[in-house]
């Protein structure tokens, strides 16, 4: 594989991973805002379950970005 093609695939993989992470982070922030609003308007209190839920959504975003990176890097589109 030519080095210019390899560099293009590497760059595309990084861009897709960052974009996937940012979309996932948007979902995480939405979940966090929802949890804050629920605790603000009800008698629900912050517990370790809330923190675990937030950590889980952030972990999901990191995992999503990593999988996206490697998927694009090792399985590039056939037309590229």
Buried (B, 14 or more C-beta within 10 A) or exposed (E): EEEEEEEEBBEBBBEBBEEBBEBBBEEBEEBBEEBEEEBEEEEEEEEEEBEEBBEEBBEBBEEBBEEBBEBBBEEBEEEE
